[in-house]
Amino acid sequence: DSTAPATPTGLAVSAGFELVWLTWAANTEADLNNYEIYQLTTSTPAPVAGTAPTYRSGATQLAITGLTPGTQYWFWIRAVDTSGNKSAW
């Protein structure tokens, strides 16, 4: 298998004190393995294909805690299948 999964859609962020709750729409690929999430405190540089993820999730949601109050964060997400193929961020 060399076909990458579709890029996840519907990423939504809810903020709380020192935390954010990320949710997104589920991918429909039968061989989906997990999602990788990348976090930065600036909007650039956007992650490229080889960028290592900051977090991984097997679900369509992730709570990120321990964030610094008053700091803006940017998040990107990509899907990974069981063959290791990765969607775009």
PyMOL commands that set and color helices and strands:
alter all, ss='L'
color gray80, all
select strands_A, chain A and resi 12-16+19-23+32-40+55-57+61-65+74-81
alter strands_A, ss='S'
color yellow, strands_A
deselect
rebuild
show_as cartoon
